[in-house]
Amino acid sequence: MKPTTVVIFGASGDLTQRKLVPALFNLLRKGRLPEELHIVGFARRPWDDAEFRGRMRSGVEEHSAGSFDAGLWEQMSARIHYFQGHLEAREDFKRLSTVLAEIEGGPADRLYYLATAPEYYAPVAASLGAAGLTDEHAGVRRLVVEKPFGRDLTTARALNEQLHAVLEEHQIYRIDHYLGKETAQNILFFRFANTIFEPVWNRNYVASVQVTVAEDVDVGHRAGYYETAGVLRDIFQNHLLQLLALVAMEPPASFNADAIRNEKVKLLSAIRPLTSDDIANHAVRAQYRRYRDAEGVAPNSLTPTYAAVRLSIDNWRWQGVPFYLRSGKALHTKTTQIVVQFVRPPHMMFNLPPGHRLASNTLSLCIQPDEGIHLKFGAKVPDSAQEIRPVNMEFHYRESFGNGALPDAYERLLLDALNGDASLFTRSDEIEAAWRLIDPLLTAWEQPDGAPMFFYESGTEGPTSADALLARDDRRWLPGCEH
């Protein structure tokens, strides 16, 4: 078996120390890495191998889920190397080629990981190509690209073209860490490995679907970045639309990358494009009140820290079913969840108290932090004539599989990239389909005379205008995984 080398560009950043090297250490502990794996950190800081290894060790000790093993670390650290170079210097990539050949001692597979700022994605890929480092004559060459992938459809297309100038599509792995979460992966297994749900997973039985990504922290020290991104670029274009695709896509013919990604692209393409009327009536933007006080934020900023959108899917399965997406910062709780609300019974034979109506059944897929699944249904209250009360049937990952059952998302994503499984990575046409949906909102909301900006207090559930958005459909936001 060929040696394998993971080259991390931007290796002096937090991502490498907190996520990537701890994930590789945990994979080594579980016996899932290639027998001869080298890790090369590329950054401009004047470090040597020893200093880089020391910094990586502290990251592994802190972030490897309590599984640190000094002996195993010594085994791993012997294969960790540091290369001082500049991302803008083509000659440094030629030097890197020589160093990698010396480390590997022959033909080897390589995984290049762009843990850099987005403006370096295309230049680094071009420099890799110019140095002959993307040529697969001596082994597999793959490139992992972190988000954000573009700022809109135009820049995403341009980045795709720049990457495709030196790499084939099968070599490019666009990462979204949400897809590496066990609970996100379980959506497909839940839907397609169990026959009891598929017959009701359609417009005949589903009244609405709500997808929520809520954060209880504000922008903090990331205010400068967030001011240029906002909730649409930061969460909607990637995480929310990916979760929507998983919950609404058609069954793939097989569980391979092309089949899964084909169905996701078909689903995203079936979402009705937002018109100016849709944006006015079915979309809400807001800021938490103290956002403009943060350093790096303009005093008249139009960057939303919260958004809620109503989408429609024009296909046979979902025609007429509203999909509500929302995400925000500085909210009252941290949660990522999908709530499927089912239709009420067509005929009510029970005598409910005046003013009461039967609650809808709901199925909540809890992505984080309460990982699991909740099914809410009606049950008769004991010692009553016909009183009905909603009750919960719950599954929790940690109760069923133990506290160590949920690895960090980067473990799965790095392992899949090393093994060449692109199922959990985003294809170029999928990226562009997502941007086509978000672009009209970006355009409308970046105009000075665009949609109104609402405000909400930190620690609340968000703006009341988001409640009004659902009230127009005689609905409300459902608690789902919250109790």
N, C-alpha and C positions, 0 to 999 in steps of 0.2 A: 504494500500500500504506500502511495506517495506521501511524503511529508506535506503538512498543511501549514500555511502561514496566515495569520490574521494581522493585517497592517491597519492601525488606527490613526487616521489623520486628525489632528487636533487633540492629541492624546493627553495634553496637560490640563484639559477641562474637566469639569465635574462629572460629565457623562461617563467618561472612561473609568474614573476612580469609584464612582458610586454605583454604576450599573453594569458596564461592559465587562470589566475584569472580574468583579464578584460573580457575575453570571457564568463566565467561563470557568471560574474556580468551582462553582457548584456543579457544572456539567462534568468537570474532571472527577469530582468526588463521586458522581453517579456513574462513572465509567462510560460516558457518552461522547467523549471527544476522540478525534483521531489519535492513534498511538503516538505519533510524532507531531506535536503541534507547537509552533513558534508564535509568539506575540511580539509585534514590533510597534512601538509607539513613535509617531512622527509629530514633532512639535518644534517650535523655535527656541524654547528655553534652554539655557546652557546646562543641561543635566547630563549625567552619564548613566550607565546601566544600573549602578548601585542606587543612585538617588531615585531613579524612576521606580525601581523594584520596591524600595522602601515606601514610597508614596502609595503604590498599588497595594502593598501589604496592609497598610492602615485602612485603605478602602475595603479590602476583603474582610478584615477583622470586624469592621463596623457594619458592613452591609451584606454579609453572606448568610443571613438568617440563622445566626448562632451555630453555624456548622464549621467554624474555622478549625483547621487541623495543621499544626506547625510543620509536621513531616510532609504532608501533601503540598503545603505551600512551597517548601524547599524544592520539591520535585518540579513544581510549576515555575517558580521564579528563575530557575536555571535556564528556562527557555523564553524568558522575557528580556527584550532588548530595547534600547532607546536610540533613536536616530534624530539628531538635531538638523532641522532643515526648515526652509521657508516655503509656504504654500505657493507663493508667487514666483519662485525661482525654478525655472525649468532644469537648470543644471543640477539642482539638488535631487531631482527625480532620477537623473542618470546615475548619480552617486548611490541613490537608494537601490537601483537595479543591481549594482555591483555588490552592495552589502547583503541584499537578499540572497543573491546567488551564493555568497560565501556561507551564510547561515544555513541554507537549505542543502548545499552540497550536491545538487542534482535537480532533476525535474520535480516540481512541487505544485500543489494547488494553492491558490491564494484567494483570500477574502479581504477586499479593501473596504474599510468602514469610514464614512465621512462624518465624523463627530465634530464638524466645523460649523462656522457661521454659514448661512445659506449662500452668501455671495461667492463662496469658494467652491461650491459644488461643481459648476461647469469648468472653471479653471483647473481644478485638481484632476478632473476626468480628462481634460485635454492634455495636461502634462503627463498623466499616466499613459495616454495613447502615444504621445510624442516620444516617450522613453521606451516604447515597446512593451510596457507593463500590462497591457490589456490583451496581448496576443496569446491565444490559447494553444499554441503549438507545444508548449512544455507542461501544460496542465490547465486545470480549470481556473478561470479568472472571473470573479464576481464582485460587484460594487453595491454596497448598502448605502442608501441615501436617506438621511433623517428628514423629518418634516421641519419647516414648511416647504412643500414642493411648489414653488411659485407663489405669487401674490394674487393672481387672477388667471383667467383662461389664457390670455396672451402670453404672460410670462411662463406659465406652466408648459405651454406648447413650445416656447422657445427653449426652455430647459430640456424638454424631451428631445428636441432636435439636436441640441448640443451634446447630450449624452449619447444619442444614437449615432453621432458622427464618429465615435470611437468604440462604442459598445453595441452589441446586439441586445434586443429586448430581453432575451433569456438570461443575460448577464446582470441585469439591473434589478435590484431589490429595494423598492420604495417602502420604507418602514412606517407603520403606525402602531405604536406600542399597545393601543387598545385591543388590537387583533391578536396580540400575544397573551392576553389575559385568559385564563382557563374558563372564566365565566362567559366571555365573549365567544370563545370557541365552542362552548357547550350549547350555544343557541342552535347550531346546525345539528348537533347530536340529539338535542331535546326534540327538535322538529322531525327529523328524518330517521331516528332510531326507535321511535315510539309511534305506533299506529293510532293511538287514541286521539291525537291532536290534529293530525292532518285533515280529517273530514270536516272539522269546524274552523279551519284556518283560512277563512275566506269571507267575502262580503255578505254571505247569507247568515253568518253567525257572529261576525265581529262588528261591533258598533264604532269603535275608534281605537287608535293606537297612540300612546304617548311615550316619547323618548326623552329622558331627562339626564343631563350631565350638570350637576350642581356642585359648586365649591364653596366651602365656608370661609376660605381665606380671600383677602383682597389681592391686588396686583403686587403689593410689597415692593421689593427691589427690582422687579421686572417691569416697572412702569414705563421705562423708556422703550423697551421692546413692545410692550402691550399697546402703547399709543400708536404704533405703526401696524399693528395686527388687528386687535379687537376680537370680540368673541366669534365673529363669522369666520375669520381666517384661522383662529386658534383652535376652535372646537367644531364648528358646524361643517366646514368643508371636508373635514377628515373624520373625526370620531363619530359625530352624530349621523352623518350619511352612511358611514360604514355599518353602524349598528342597525340603521334602518334597512340597509340592503340585506343584512343577515336575517332579519326577522321577516322580511317580505318577499325575498327572492323565491323563484321556483326551485323544485328539487333538481339538483344537477344529476346528470347521467351517471357520474362516478365521482369519487372523492379525490380527484386530482386537480392540480392547479388550474389548468385550462378550463375544465368543466365548471368549477366553482366560480372562477372569475368571469367566465362568459355569462353566467346567470346574474351575477352582480351588475355587470354592465347593462344587461337587458333591463334589469329593474330600475337602475338609475336613469336610463334613457326613457323609461315609461313615466317618470314623474313629470307632471304637468309644469311647463316653464312658468315662472312667475311674471305676470304682467304688472303694469303700474297700478291697476285697480286691485290686483291681488296683494301687492305690497301695502297699499293703503288700508285694506280691510282685513288682511290675514297675516300681518307681520307687525311686531312690536319691538322697539329698541329702547334701551334704558341704560342709565349709569347709577351706580351707588353714589350717594351724595358727596362723599369725600374724595372721589376719584380725582377730580380736578386739582385737589390740593397736593397730590403726589408729585415728587420731583420728576421732571421730564415730561409732564403732561401739560398741554396747552390750556390756558385759562378758559377758553371757549371750545374745548375739545368736543368733537362729534363722534368720538370712538365709543361704541357701545360696550359695556361690560356685561350686558344681559340682552338676550334676544329670545323671542318666541315666534314660531312660524307655523302656519297651517299649510300642509302639502296634500296634494291629491295624486293618486297613481292611476293612470289611465290604462288599465289592462283588465282582463277577464276576472282575475281573482279579487282585485281590490277596488274596482270601480265604485265610487260613492262613499268609500270609507275614508274619513279624515285622519291624517297623520299629523300629530302635534309634536313639534320639536322645541325644546327650550334648553338654555344653558345660561349660567351666570356666575359671577364672582361675588364674594362677600354675602352669601346667602346664609340661611339659618342652619343648614346642615350640608354635609358632604355626601353625595349619593350619585350613583349612575344606575339607571334602571329603565326598563321597558315595561309598560303596563298595557296589556291587551284587555280591552273592555268588551265584553260580549253583549249581545242584544238581550233585551228583557223578554220574558215569555210572551207569546202573542196573545194569550188569553189568561186573565187572572181569576181563578176560581176561589181564592181564599178571601176571607173577609178581614181586610187590614183595617187598623184604626183610622179614623178620619185624618186626612192630610198626609197619610203615609203611602209610599209606593215601594214596590219590591226593588231592592238594590240589585244592580247588575253584577253578574259574576265577573271577576277579574283574575287574570293570570299575570303575575309580576315576575319578571326575570331580573334578579338583583345582581348587577355586575360588580359593584363595590359600594361601601365597604362590607355590607352584610351579604356576603356572597351566598346565593341560593335561589330558590324558587318558592313563591307563595301563591297558592290558589285559594281564592275567596269565593265561598258559595253560601247559599241560604240554608239554615237549619231551623227546625221548630224549637221554640223555647219550651223546656220542660214545664209541666204544670200550667200550661196556657191553652187556650182554645185553639187559636190559629196564628199566634204571634210568630213571626219569622225574624231571625237575626243573622247577620253575616258572621261566618266563622272562617278561620284560616286553617289550611293544610299546608305545612311548611317543610321544606328541605333546606338544610344548611350544609355547605361543604365541610366545614370543620367538624361538625357532629358526625357526619357519615364517613369522612375519609381521614380525620385526624388533623391536628394543627399544622403539620408540615405538608399538607396536601396541595397548597397553592404556591407554586414557584413564581418568581418574578417573571414578568412578561418577556424580558430580554433573554432569559434562558431559552425559551421555546423559539423565539425569533432568530437568535444566533445559531442555534442548532439546525433549524430549518435552512437558513442561508448556507451553512457549511455543507449540508446534505443536498442542496439544490432543490428543495421543496418550496415553491413560490406561492403556495396556497394562501398564506396569510400576508402576502405582500401585494401591493397595488400595481396593477398594470397601467400602461400609459393611457389607453383609451378610457379606463376607469377614472383616472385622475382628471382627465379632461371633461368627462361627463359630470363629475361632481362640481367642477368649477363652472360649467355652463349653468348649473342651477343656482349657484351662489352669486355669480357676477351681477345679475340684475339687482339684487339686494345691495351689493357693494356700491354699484353705480348710483342707485337712488339715495342711499344713506350718506354718501360722501358729498352730496350737494348741500350747500349752505341753506337752501330753501326746501330741503327734502322733508322726510317724515318727521313728526315731532319727536323730541327726545324726552322721555319720561325719566323720573328719578325714583329711587327707593332707598330706604334706610338699610344700613349694614345689619346683618343678622336677621333679616326678615325673609319672607318667601319670594320677594321680588316685587315688581310694580303691579298695582291693581289693574293696569291696562292689560296685563297678560291674562288676568282672570276674566276681563271683559271679552277678550278674544274668544275664549271658549263659551262664555255665556251667550254669545250670539248663536251658537249651535245648541243651546240648552244643555251645556256640559260644564264640568269643572275639572280642575287638575286633581288627579287621584293620588292618595298617599302612597299606594303601591307597597314598597318595601319598608316604609316607615311605620312605626307603631305609636 
